Amino acid sequence: MENNKPTLHYMANSGSQQCLWEIEELGIEYDLVLHERANGRAAAALKDTHPLGKAPQLVTADGRTIAERSAIAFYLIETYDKEERFKVPPAGTPGFDSSKNDRLREEQLLSLVTTSLNQHLCMKCVLRVFANAMPFFIRPFALGFNKILDKAFLDAEVDNIFKFLDNELEGRQYFNGTELPTRLDFVIQWYVDFGAQACSIDISKYPRVKSWFDTCTSRPAWKRALEQGNGYDLTF
Ligand SMILES: N[C@@H](CCC(=O)N[C@@H](CS)C(=O)NCC(=O)O)C(=O)O
């Protein structure tokens, strides 16, 4: 497909919203293919465009399909942010402390949310869904087991990471200390939202994270993305 526009494969109620938000921030022309979930899972059609069969996927203007939000965020900024509005300013930019906002810190934060935070959130979420799906006479035991696991292990891990993220936002509106969101914000926003909506994490306990979250979701581009997509509700 070569039509000079990228195509975003968007699935309802998923992290596709963050890619659409980024595209709307960049203000580029794009095509959108909306997929519904099939019994909560990825629509089969998503396998037609990429063997992993997950959403989001971005088909570039020259026909390459990219999976993984973080890679999509990287590609979009590298390709379309010609004025470098959503990039981390280079070292030496007046008024910008690049010693604290370098690529290494960015990699650390991306890895933290995409691996450590993600695995704990997914475990919390899957265990809860599993317990709720149990026959009624087993359910209280399964829910009790979840509570023990949450208390003994998962909640403390998640809390530690959220506190770390909160500290990383000290004195800054966005994660890189920039005036506009960068790749870090586009990627991290999903994990925070997933935690808040799907895992009932009270983000008001982390005031800087809460304020950053509100700043992100009050941006006109975020709201336009919500209008363009076919649903963004992560509570179930
Ligand atoms: N690590 C991937 C995750 C992709 C992924 O698992 N997407 C979810 C939606 S947020 C999905 O397609 N779920 C449906 C399924 O697994 O069947 C990314 O960051 O893009």
The ligand as an ORCA input file, in Angstrom:
! r2SCAN-3c Opt
* xyz 0 1
  N       3.420     -4.965     23.624
  C       2.396     -4.663     22.640
  C       1.076     -5.166     23.179
  C       0.063     -5.388     22.089
  C      -1.187     -5.941     22.714
  O      -1.174     -6.944     23.441
  N      -2.307     -5.253     22.440
  C      -3.539     -5.638     23.051
  C      -4.458     -4.427     23.184
  S      -3.829     -3.192     24.235
  C      -4.250     -6.661     22.190
  O      -4.136     -6.662     20.976
  N      -5.015     -7.515     22.879
  C      -5.863     -8.475     22.269
  C      -5.329     -9.881     22.366
  O      -4.250    -10.084     22.947
  O      -6.011    -10.754     21.853
  C       2.372     -3.163     22.366
  O       2.957     -2.417     23.155
  O       1.814     -2.720     21.352
*
